[in-house]
Amino acid sequence: MLSTQKIKFIKSLQIKKYRNIHSRFLVEGTKNVLELLQSSYQPELLVVSDGFMKEYDYLIKDKTLEVIPVKTEKLESISALKSNNSALAVVEIPQLNKLVIDNDVILILDDIRDPGNLGTIIRTADWFGIKKIVASSETADMYNPKVIQASMGSFTRVDLYYDDLDNFFQSYPDLFISGAVFNGKPVHQMTIHKPMGILFGNESKGINSKFERYLNERVTISKFGRAESLNVAMSVAIICDNLRRLQPNLH
């Protein structure tokens, strides 16, 4: 039975303060929950509709977790999504190992505030085989339900590390840094280096000027029309695509 206490707990995880207190987050919707159940993450509570339970029982039965079947109306009443008629999971926030950069390409995010953008960036990184992201402390919380939803399951395969970016750049002085800016060289001419990081700035302000000194290269997505700017998640996709065209075998 889904008790009043459990409902209160689940709803509290929509707020960052309580995610931090309980070290738990929510995963919702069919796609994300299925990805979760097939990943290394360890869900501890699964609230499911009868339909989800019947169709995906084979993924659930071998898991050590509490499963509570509920009516669709009850599930939608506790969901952070506008519509969720399938499943909701409570998951422990994993403790990441110390960041190790070998011959990796990583994405570096400076003050990306929009949860939808962050989730899409995580999904894009996964598409292009990039497994590590470093983000400033001002960047949206990875475990915000909107981030998880926009990632479409890719949060299970991409590690995101939060750090003070000054500290990060100084800790990895051999990392070649390309910065996505408005006045750099064309992105199809970007340098391929191992290891390397690609720095993306805030949606409206771009890269903070204090990080300019860490850039080894400045790259720009060439503009041919009259749009003022590109969405940062779109910029990540375009630059990652160019990166893979130039060097398909980068890790």
Secondary structure as UniProt FT lines:
FT   HELIX           4..12
FT   TURN            13..14
FT   HELIX           16..22
FT   STRAND          24..28
FT   HELIX           30..37
FT   STRAND          43..49
FT   HELIX           50..55
FT   HELIX           57..60
FT   TURN            61..62
FT   STRAND          66..70
FT   HELIX           72..78
FT   STRAND          87..92
FT   STRAND          105..109
FT   HELIX           115..127
FT   TURN            128..129
FT   STRAND          132..135
FT   TURN            137..138
FT   TURN            142..143
FT   HELIX           145..151
FT   TURN            152..153
FT   HELIX           154..156
FT   STRAND          159..162
FT   HELIX           165..171
FT   TURN            173..174
FT   STRAND          176..186
FT   HELIX           187..189
FT   STRAND          196..200
FT   TURN            203..205
FT   HELIX           209..214
FT   STRAND          217..220
FT   HELIX           232..246
FT   TURN            248..249
//
